[in-house]
Amino acid sequence: MKTNLLMIAALSLGLSACTGRSSQPNIELIQDMMEQPAVKAQEYDSFFEDKAGGARVPPENTQPVGFEPYPYGTDAVAAKANRNPLAGDMDPETLMVGQKYYQTQCAVCHGVHLNGDGTVAAKYPLKIPALNSDKIKGWTDGEIYHVITQGQGVMGAYKSHIPQAYRWQVVNYIRYLQKNEKK
């Protein structure tokens, strides 16, 4: 009888803790779990050998979920054969994603209408290629994807700027602009 009474008291005490009052702050049993020290990306950290704080390189032989390694590496000739899984997809949603990344990452140099007259073109020491030229129009989608991923000449790789899942949409957006270019 006494144990039943103790169990009922413990159960009612436990259930009363689950009132769901969102205006009350959480009870912090272990404060380190709630208030962890933040490490900024460029912060100095003497713990690590390279002294880099938040900018940690992932462990070797690991890859993010959903990531597929780029099979062509720096082989631009082999990349010509890379097939666009969205070839000809001029769906508004696909084009909007491509437009978002193109305008954010590419238009600064290549211009809104692919003419190579972006906002930095006047300050750039070399002529920026126009993506609406016959040369680029003659490239395969795989070649454009390869240049976005690996870079070419003085253009650096954009594989860390344009997520892998959206690069083909950028290629389709470039193709859309090439077909509907403004002169």
Backbone bond lengths (Angstrom), bond angles and torsions (degrees), N, CA, C in turn:
res aa  C-N    CA-C-N  psi(-1)  N-CA   C-N-CA  omega(-1)  CA-C   N-CA-C  phi
1 M - - - 1.440 - - 1.531 110.86 -
2 K 1.364 114.19 -42.97 1.457 119.25 -179.95 1.532 111.04 -65.91
3 T 1.351 117.78 -40.18 1.463 120.81 177.84 1.523 111.48 -66.48
4 N 1.330 117.57 -37.06 1.468 120.44 177.39 1.522 110.15 -62.78
5 L 1.313 115.72 -41.38 1.453 120.57 179.82 1.534 110.92 -65.30
6 L 1.331 117.15 -40.71 1.460 121.26 177.39 1.532 111.35 -66.10
7 M 1.329 117.43 -40.04 1.470 120.50 178.44 1.521 111.09 -65.46
8 I 1.309 117.40 -40.39 1.468 121.23 178.61 1.529 109.50 -65.02
9 A 1.319 117.88 -41.81 1.465 121.43 179.38 1.530 110.67 -64.63
10 A 1.332 117.00 -43.37 1.465 120.65 179.26 1.520 111.04 -65.64
11 L 1.325 117.02 -40.61 1.461 121.31 179.25 1.520 111.18 -65.35
12 S 1.318 117.44 -43.59 1.466 119.68 -179.74 1.525 110.80 -67.91
13 L 1.327 116.89 -35.81 1.468 120.01 176.22 1.527 110.63 -65.18
14 G 1.313 116.50 -42.28 1.469 121.10 178.73 1.513 112.17 -64.48
15 L 1.327 117.19 -42.89 1.466 120.56 179.99 1.519 112.37 -70.58
16 S 1.321 117.18 -29.89 1.463 118.86 179.18 1.530 111.21 -69.65
17 A 1.320 117.03 -19.66 1.469 120.49 177.31 1.518 111.71 -73.97
18 C 1.320 117.74 -17.47 1.468 122.27 -178.07 1.518 110.51 -100.34
19 T 1.300 117.43 57.38 1.465 120.49 -177.86 1.512 112.82 -83.08
20 G 1.333 118.31 -21.04 1.457 121.37 178.49 1.509 113.56 76.80
21 R 1.319 118.28 22.17 1.461 120.91 178.21 1.525 108.37 -76.51
22 S 1.323 117.25 103.03 1.462 120.55 -176.45 1.519 112.66 -75.27
23 S 1.346 117.24 -14.24 1.462 118.90 179.62 1.527 111.75 -78.37
24 Q 1.322 116.16 -13.32 1.459 121.08 178.72 1.527 109.54 -89.39
25 P 1.314 118.52 138.97 1.473 120.10 177.21 1.528 110.67 -71.02
26 N 1.306 115.73 157.72 1.456 120.82 177.05 1.525 110.05 -65.69
27 I 1.322 115.03 150.69 1.455 119.97 173.12 1.516 106.18 -85.45
28 E 1.313 116.75 121.59 1.449 121.30 -177.81 1.520 109.86 -95.49
29 L 1.323 115.60 101.43 1.454 119.44 178.93 1.521 110.61 -74.38
30 I 1.340 115.74 -41.56 1.455 120.96 178.75 1.529 105.92 -124.22
31 Q 1.320 116.96 103.57 1.455 120.62 -172.40 1.520 113.25 -63.81
32 D 1.313 119.16 -30.59 1.459 121.10 -179.00 1.526 111.66 -62.04
33 M 1.316 117.48 -24.68 1.465 120.07 179.08 1.525 110.73 -74.08
34 M 1.318 117.80 -30.48 1.458 121.56 -176.50 1.526 112.65 -91.46
35 E 1.309 116.76 -33.49 1.462 121.03 -175.47 1.521 109.51 -124.01
36 Q 1.317 115.81 81.86 1.452 120.00 -179.71 1.524 109.16 -91.21
37 P 1.310 117.23 145.19 1.466 118.71 178.76 1.534 110.22 -67.78
38 A 1.316 116.04 131.94 1.458 120.86 179.68 1.523 109.85 -84.15
39 V 1.324 116.13 142.83 1.455 121.46 177.14 1.517 107.29 -117.39
40 K 1.301 117.40 121.10 1.462 121.27 179.98 1.525 109.57 -79.84
41 A 1.323 116.16 154.70 1.465 121.87 -173.01 1.526 113.67 -57.59
42 Q 1.315 118.63 -41.85 1.462 120.49 -176.92 1.529 113.06 -98.05
43 E 1.304 117.15 10.55 1.461 121.06 -175.94 1.529 111.83 -71.77
44 Y 1.313 115.94 143.37 1.466 123.53 177.70 1.527 108.35 -74.80
45 D 1.320 117.38 133.06 1.460 121.41 177.93 1.523 108.34 -137.06
46 S 1.324 116.85 111.08 1.465 120.89 -175.75 1.523 112.81 -70.60
47 F 1.337 118.30 -11.97 1.459 121.16 -178.75 1.533 111.82 -66.06
48 F 1.334 116.22 -40.14 1.460 120.55 -176.18 1.524 110.99 -88.81
49 E 1.323 115.39 151.54 1.455 121.78 -177.44 1.527 111.99 -61.57
50 D 1.354 116.70 -40.17 1.464 119.60 -179.22 1.529 112.83 -86.62
51 K 1.306 117.88 1.32 1.465 126.26 176.18 1.532 113.54 64.92
52 A 1.339 117.88 11.41 1.465 121.24 178.88 1.518 109.25 -82.61
53 G 1.317 116.22 134.11 1.456 121.09 -178.17 1.512 112.74 -79.96
54 G 1.330 116.65 -87.85 1.459 120.91 -173.90 1.515 114.84 -88.13
55 A 1.310 117.91 -16.22 1.465 120.76 -176.73 1.528 109.15 -85.48
56 R 1.303 116.70 70.55 1.454 121.82 -178.05 1.520 110.54 -88.13
57 V 1.291 116.82 139.50 1.460 122.89 175.81 1.526 107.29 -82.89
58 P 1.334 118.14 134.40 1.470 119.24 179.51 1.528 111.10 -61.14
59 P 1.315 117.26 154.14 1.471 120.10 178.85 1.524 111.17 -59.03
60 E 1.333 116.06 153.67 1.468 120.52 -179.59 1.524 110.71 -60.08
61 N 1.330 114.97 149.65 1.465 123.95 176.16 1.520 113.52 60.61
62 T 1.335 117.74 28.15 1.458 120.63 174.63 1.513 108.51 -114.19
63 Q 1.305 115.99 154.21 1.462 120.17 176.25 1.518 109.19 -148.12
64 P 1.329 117.28 149.36 1.460 120.98 -178.73 1.523 111.69 -63.94
65 V 1.320 115.87 157.31 1.457 121.35 177.34 1.529 108.67 -62.24
66 G 1.314 117.01 133.97 1.456 121.72 178.70 1.524 114.28 82.18
67 F 1.314 118.02 -0.96 1.460 122.08 -178.60 1.523 109.43 -83.40
68 E 1.304 115.93 136.02 1.457 121.06 174.60 1.529 107.42 -117.21
69 P 1.324 117.88 123.39 1.466 119.40 -179.88 1.528 111.19 -58.17
70 Y 1.323 115.83 142.16 1.462 120.82 178.82 1.528 108.05 -75.96
71 P 1.331 118.29 113.20 1.463 120.35 -170.75 1.526 115.34 -73.87
72 Y 1.336 118.78 -14.78 1.461 120.50 -172.95 1.514 114.00 -93.40
73 G 1.319 117.50 -13.79 1.463 120.17 -179.54 1.513 111.42 53.16
74 T 1.318 117.24 -120.69 1.468 121.09 179.39 1.528 111.95 -103.56
75 D 1.323 117.43 12.76 1.466 121.82 -178.28 1.532 110.12 -84.70
76 A 1.337 116.16 89.44 1.466 121.52 -177.43 1.527 111.94 -66.45
77 V 1.321 118.10 -31.55 1.465 121.49 -179.54 1.531 109.99 -66.72
78 A 1.325 117.01 -45.06 1.467 120.46 179.14 1.525 111.17 -68.05
79 A 1.341 117.55 -29.45 1.462 121.47 -178.41 1.527 112.07 -66.47
80 K 1.347 117.89 -19.34 1.462 120.39 177.25 1.522 111.62 -57.28
81 A 1.328 115.67 -32.25 1.466 120.98 -177.00 1.523 112.82 -81.36
82 N 1.326 118.23 -7.10 1.462 121.71 -179.99 1.526 108.33 -63.95
83 R 1.320 116.95 121.92 1.468 122.21 -175.80 1.524 111.21 -91.65
84 N 1.299 115.53 136.33 1.460 122.92 178.09 1.530 108.65 -78.46
85 P 1.344 118.02 114.32 1.459 119.21 179.01 1.523 112.73 -68.93
86 L 1.323 117.28 -14.81 1.468 121.94 179.23 1.528 111.40 -109.69
87 A 1.329 117.14 20.41 1.470 120.74 -176.00 1.522 110.98 -52.61
88 G 1.320 115.07 127.86 1.456 121.18 177.85 1.516 114.12 78.15
89 D 1.325 118.61 0.01 1.464 121.96 -179.36 1.525 108.55 -78.95
90 M 1.312 116.28 98.95 1.459 120.79 179.23 1.526 110.09 -106.94
91 D 1.336 114.88 31.41 1.457 122.94 176.00 1.531 108.63 -59.84
92 P 1.339 119.08 137.97 1.467 120.15 -178.24 1.535 114.12 -54.65
93 E 1.322 117.52 -36.39 1.469 120.17 -179.76 1.529 110.78 -66.70
94 T 1.328 116.75 -43.03 1.464 120.96 178.08 1.520 110.13 -62.48
95 L 1.328 116.42 -44.92 1.464 120.32 -179.05 1.530 111.98 -66.44
96 M 1.323 117.08 -35.02 1.469 119.31 179.78 1.526 111.62 -67.01
97 V 1.324 116.53 -38.66 1.472 119.66 176.74 1.530 109.34 -65.60
98 G 1.336 116.27 -45.89 1.459 120.37 177.39 1.512 112.43 -60.39
99 Q 1.323 116.06 -42.06 1.461 121.09 179.03 1.529 110.81 -62.57
100 K 1.316 117.00 -43.09 1.469 121.25 179.92 1.530 110.87 -57.01
101 Y 1.328 116.43 -50.46 1.466 119.13 -177.98 1.524 111.89 -73.46
102 Y 1.333 117.60 -34.86 1.469 119.38 178.14 1.528 109.77 -63.46
103 Q 1.330 116.55 -49.63 1.463 119.43 -177.08 1.524 112.41 -66.01
104 T 1.318 116.89 -31.44 1.460 120.16 179.72 1.518 112.17 -77.67
105 Q 1.323 117.60 -42.68 1.463 121.35 -171.04 1.532 114.42 -104.57
106 C 1.319 117.79 -34.31 1.469 120.73 -169.56 1.530 114.41 -103.78
107 A 1.336 116.81 -36.81 1.468 120.83 -172.91 1.524 112.89 -64.22
108 V 1.307 117.67 -23.12 1.468 121.05 179.13 1.527 109.75 -58.00
109 C 1.316 117.14 -37.14 1.465 120.98 179.14 1.536 111.31 -100.44
110 H 1.338 116.82 -50.92 1.467 121.14 -171.21 1.521 113.49 -83.81
111 G 1.317 118.87 -9.33 1.450 122.48 177.02 1.517 113.03 84.49
112 V 1.313 115.36 159.13 1.465 121.83 -177.95 1.525 111.02 -64.82
113 H 1.335 117.38 -33.76 1.477 121.64 -177.74 1.524 112.10 -107.27
114 L 1.333 118.06 22.97 1.471 124.76 174.59 1.523 114.18 69.28
115 N 1.313 118.91 14.55 1.465 122.10 -174.27 1.530 114.55 -83.00
116 G 1.324 118.12 -2.84 1.464 120.42 -176.81 1.514 112.06 75.95
117 D 1.328 115.97 23.94 1.468 120.80 -176.39 1.525 111.79 -118.90
118 G 1.317 116.59 40.28 1.460 120.96 179.33 1.518 111.97 -65.02
119 T 1.310 115.55 178.82 1.463 120.57 -174.80 1.524 113.46 -64.45
120 V 1.325 118.78 -23.02 1.469 120.41 179.42 1.529 112.54 -97.13
121 A 1.317 117.98 -2.69 1.469 121.31 -174.55 1.527 112.53 -58.11
122 A 1.309 117.54 -40.83 1.466 120.90 -178.10 1.527 111.73 -67.12
123 K 1.313 117.12 -28.91 1.462 121.28 -177.92 1.527 112.36 -93.31
124 Y 1.301 116.68 -9.17 1.459 120.91 -175.52 1.523 109.84 -80.52
125 P 1.325 119.18 137.46 1.464 120.60 -176.15 1.531 113.88 -70.93
126 L 1.321 118.47 -23.24 1.466 122.22 179.70 1.530 109.87 -115.12
127 K 1.320 115.83 157.79 1.463 120.05 177.13 1.527 108.46 -72.36
128 I 1.313 115.81 127.59 1.464 121.02 -179.95 1.526 108.56 -81.12
129 P 1.334 117.73 130.49 1.468 120.32 -177.34 1.527 112.81 -62.27
130 A 1.321 114.64 138.97 1.461 120.90 173.83 1.523 108.25 -82.90
131 L 1.318 116.80 125.94 1.460 120.73 -177.83 1.523 112.49 -78.64
132 N 1.338 116.91 -6.07 1.465 119.57 176.74 1.532 111.58 -100.39
133 S 1.325 117.02 15.07 1.469 120.43 177.24 1.522 109.56 -75.79
134 D 1.331 116.22 159.56 1.467 120.77 179.13 1.531 111.49 -61.00
135 K 1.317 116.40 -33.55 1.464 120.66 179.50 1.534 110.64 -60.54
136 I 1.327 116.90 -50.75 1.470 121.00 -177.75 1.528 110.49 -71.95
137 K 1.321 116.92 -35.13 1.470 119.11 176.43 1.522 110.98 -61.73
138 G 1.331 117.02 -29.32 1.454 121.63 179.12 1.523 114.21 -80.27
139 W 1.307 117.10 -9.97 1.462 120.34 177.80 1.523 110.60 -71.02
140 T 1.317 115.01 152.90 1.468 119.22 172.86 1.531 108.04 -77.65
141 D 1.332 115.62 162.82 1.463 119.61 175.88 1.526 110.50 -60.13
142 G 1.322 116.00 -34.68 1.457 120.66 178.95 1.519 112.56 -62.12
143 E 1.337 116.90 -36.45 1.466 120.42 178.58 1.529 111.41 -67.12
144 I 1.327 116.31 -42.08 1.467 119.73 178.46 1.528 109.57 -65.21
145 Y 1.321 116.51 -43.85 1.471 121.30 177.70 1.530 110.29 -59.07
146 H 1.316 116.03 -40.57 1.468 121.15 -179.65 1.527 111.11 -64.02
147 V 1.315 117.34 -43.32 1.469 120.52 -179.74 1.533 109.89 -66.00
148 I 1.341 117.51 -39.40 1.462 120.08 176.49 1.529 109.74 -61.49
149 T 1.323 116.31 -44.13 1.464 121.38 -175.25 1.517 112.84 -73.29
150 Q 1.333 117.61 -47.65 1.464 121.41 -171.70 1.532 114.24 -105.18
151 G 1.329 116.93 -15.49 1.451 119.82 -175.65 1.522 110.75 81.80
152 Q 1.324 115.62 172.07 1.475 120.52 179.24 1.516 108.30 -160.17
153 G 1.306 116.71 137.88 1.462 120.29 -179.19 1.518 110.51 60.24
154 V 1.333 117.07 -125.83 1.465 120.32 179.40 1.527 112.31 -88.21
155 M 1.332 117.41 -5.98 1.466 120.57 176.60 1.528 108.34 -78.98
156 G 1.306 115.79 125.21 1.459 120.64 179.15 1.516 111.77 -77.82
157 A 1.315 115.87 170.06 1.457 122.24 178.11 1.525 109.90 -70.24
158 Y 1.322 115.68 140.61 1.456 121.23 177.67 1.520 111.51 -110.11
159 K 1.333 117.11 19.32 1.457 120.32 -179.52 1.521 112.15 -65.69
160 S 1.313 117.68 -24.29 1.460 118.98 177.05 1.525 112.08 -93.94
161 H 1.322 118.01 -7.47 1.464 121.70 179.99 1.529 111.93 -100.02
162 I 1.321 116.13 -36.04 1.467 121.02 179.20 1.515 106.93 -113.86
163 P 1.333 117.48 112.67 1.461 119.49 -178.40 1.525 112.24 -56.27
164 Q 1.317 114.43 147.36 1.465 121.68 -177.55 1.527 111.96 -52.76
165 A 1.315 116.68 -38.14 1.467 120.91 -176.93 1.528 113.01 -66.63
166 Y 1.337 118.08 -16.97 1.471 120.44 -174.54 1.524 114.24 -113.88
167 R 1.309 119.20 -1.36 1.477 120.54 -177.40 1.524 112.27 -65.28
168 W 1.333 117.54 -37.04 1.470 118.55 179.10 1.525 110.65 -67.16
169 Q 1.334 118.01 -32.29 1.464 119.87 176.05 1.524 110.38 -65.06
170 V 1.332 117.03 -36.30 1.469 120.57 176.44 1.528 109.68 -64.65
171 V 1.331 116.80 -42.74 1.472 120.81 177.59 1.533 109.28 -60.16
172 N 1.318 117.72 -45.22 1.474 120.53 179.47 1.520 111.43 -64.09
173 Y 1.326 117.14 -37.74 1.463 119.88 177.95 1.532 110.62 -65.29
174 I 1.323 117.32 -40.67 1.470 120.68 176.55 1.524 109.69 -61.74
175 R 1.331 117.35 -43.85 1.470 121.07 177.91 1.524 110.79 -62.17
176 Y 1.317 116.63 -39.81 1.471 120.92 178.93 1.536 109.65 -62.02
177 L 1.340 116.01 -46.02 1.463 119.16 179.26 1.526 112.12 -65.70
178 Q 1.335 116.72 -35.54 1.468 120.21 178.03 1.520 110.81 -62.87
179 K 1.316 117.59 -39.14 1.466 121.15 179.82 1.515 112.11 -74.60
180 N 1.323 116.89 -29.84 1.461 121.33 -175.77 1.524 111.52 -115.00
181 E 1.344 116.30 33.29 1.467 119.98 -173.98 1.525 111.79 -65.40
182 K 1.339 113.92 148.83 1.458 121.62 176.36 1.513 107.50 -100.85
183 K 1.283 115.71 129.59 1.470 119.25 -178.50 1.498 110.90 -97.58
